[in-house]
Amino acid sequence: MPVNKQASLLQYSGLAFQLLLALGAAVYAGFWVDKWIAFRIPIGIWLLPLLVLIGILVKVVKDTSKK
């Protein structure tokens, strides 16, 4: 495998790991916020992961766009 392909693979696998970890933390934090504030509707568990996804998508676009 060429070095350039291997570096690209490592970069995207790191991004995937970061995405999974951030989503897991956001779901846990949303669950905790919903429990703490005692909403009838689970707003935190929906809103926090959505914000994380938007942030990570913005990061991916910035990282992959040509400078």
Buried (B, 14 or more C-beta within 10 A) or exposed (E): EEEEEEEEEEEEEEBEEEBEEBBEEBBEBBBEBBEEEEEEEEEBBEBBBEEBBEEBEEEEEEEEEEE
